Amino acid sequence: MTTLVVGAGLLGLCTARSLLARGETVRVLEAREAVALETSYANGGMLTPSLPEPWNDPGVHRHLAASLFDPKSAMKLHLHAVPSLFFWGISFLRNSAPSRYFRACEDNFRLASYSLQQTQAVTRELNLQYSQSSGGTLSVFRSERDLNAKKVVADRLAALGMRYSLLDGAGIVALEPSLADVRQKLVAGMHFRDDEFGDAQKFCVALADALTTSGVSIDTGMQVAEIVQSNGRVTGVRVGNESIAADRIVLAAGPDSRQLLRSLGISLPVQPAKGYSVTIDVSGIAGTPRIPVLDDSMHAGVTPLDHRLRLVGTAEFTGFRKQIDQVRVDNLFDLLHALFPSVDARIDRKKALPWAGLRPMSADGKPIIGSTPIDGLFLNTGHGHLGWSMAMGSAELLADLMQGLAPAIDSGPFSFSGR
Ligand SMILES: Cc1cc2nc3c(=O)[nH]c(=O)nc-3n(C[C@H](O)[C@H](O)[C@H](O)COP(=O)(O)OP(=O)(O)OC[C@H]3O[C@@H](n4cnc5c(N)ncnc54)[C@H](O)[C@@H]3O)c2cc1C
């Protein structure tokens, strides 16, 4: 039985790995000229079970409405995108009800925790190198209000096994001396010691190499134009004029998944949420952070990746436009200045590499993993801002479901039905 995986980003490649590990024959089709050139390319690199909150937190409607008129808003809705977001947007707002929001936090936490273990296991087994590091992540807070909001979620997750330490100014600087300059501006910090970090694109390239060595064919430059079905069962895909037969198909095409399902009459509640990163070579510059630092009030973070620093954040609802807006890039430099002013003073901003990617954002903030109403067609997408944190676990979950095995965690919250 051959399974075609559509998309060679984090989710597609991890899915291929999990199916291969269960003895399946897998072929991956990727539209771009290499793997991980879309959303998995230059993300924040954080593997964070500690950050499972969907972005539609209670009160999100006020932020989105205000963002229409604020070019610097951390989460920005663009007026031109409103019509295309209409039905998805209603569901996005409906899911911001506190009960749904907190349930999604817990579901995402369970999946991300499981995923971290699976990422560690695959990394060990295949000896993957991707500038990875452990040591946790540090969230810093500039107001009691922000701190208290995060504590509400953190305490719920602590009951599920998440470990964190609350830090005062001295504790923050002891953990991360690079924050000494700004210590007075921070009211507290939280250290999530089980989190890890690493370069997702390097992980994808290393994993793709290992898969290819094990006989998986990863075909690039293959844009799937259509998923073909007959009598309610998939039969293959069409790429240009070529028909490729398959017994089963896993759609892991990130934000493009929605479009591919439309001709099958399936409406996927996923929309693109654009985010930015800026990567800076900091070789030879002292005072850079050791672990990722998230500035809760600025909704952005800084991740060390070897000799580089990656600034990351912001969400824009602006359809599929990937153009880089300098205002958003400047927001990230503002973050660097606000956290590490002496590093900012020593870098050459003109040499920094800005990037924008489209997060596949589901309306309820949880990924969509499992079967569809069409026999043989499976989904692994909609991971939003948590696709790196959840990739390996999502793949394992899906592969178990496809083989009729009992998954290690409850798959119910992520199933397509009822979404
Ligand atoms: C700025 C930013 C920062 C982020 N930071 C983090 C972080 O720190 N931690 C975290 O956990 N997550 C983070 N994320 C989220 C994470 O990067 C995404 O959730 C993840 O990359 C999504 O992976 P994917 O495989 O679903 O999509 P993609 O990486 O986009 O892969 C989909 C692939 O499918 C291909 N494709 C699309 N259509 C077709 C077609 N028709 N035929 C064939 N191939 C097709 C695409 O070319 C692409 O390669 C961040 C995202 C952004 C934008």
The ligand as an ORCA input file, in Angstrom:
! r2SCAN-3c Opt
* xyz 0 1
  C       7.080     33.740     12.293
  C       6.747     32.345     12.734
  C       7.309     31.845     13.906
  C       6.970     30.575     14.356
  N       7.582     30.091     15.468
  C       7.280     28.856     15.925
  C       7.916     28.328     17.086
  O       8.803     28.942     17.670
  N       7.512     27.109     17.539
  C       6.525     26.386     16.916
  O       6.166     25.337     17.402
  N       5.975     26.834     15.762
  C       6.312     28.044     15.263
  N       5.734     28.522     14.128
  C       4.730     27.699     13.450
  C       5.328     26.627     12.557
  O       6.418     27.158     11.838
  C       4.247     26.112     11.606
  O       3.131     25.677     12.343
  C       4.771     24.936     10.783
  O       5.918     25.329     10.068
  C       3.718     24.460      9.796
  O       4.283     23.388      9.094
  P       3.506     22.720      7.896
  O       4.282     21.541      7.499
  O       2.070     22.559      8.261
  O       3.486     23.845      6.753
  P       4.657     24.246      5.739
  O       5.954     24.319      6.390
  O       4.169     25.470      5.027
  O       4.699     23.015      4.763
  C       3.701     22.793      3.798
  C       4.403     22.375      2.526
  O       3.413     22.006      1.582
  C       3.838     22.457      0.315
  N       2.658     22.560     -0.543
  C       1.648     23.450     -0.446
  N       0.745     23.227     -1.437
  C       1.197     22.159     -2.127
  C       0.707     21.472     -3.253
  N      -0.434     21.831     -3.861
  N       1.428     20.422     -3.735
  C       2.594     20.038     -3.127
  N       3.107     20.680     -2.062
  C       2.416     21.723     -1.573
  C       4.482     23.792      0.613
  O       5.353     24.181     -0.432
  C       5.200     23.519      1.907
  O       6.527     23.102      1.725
  C       6.059     29.782     13.624
  C       5.528     30.273     12.441
  C       5.866     31.534     11.979
  C       5.311     32.044     10.692
*
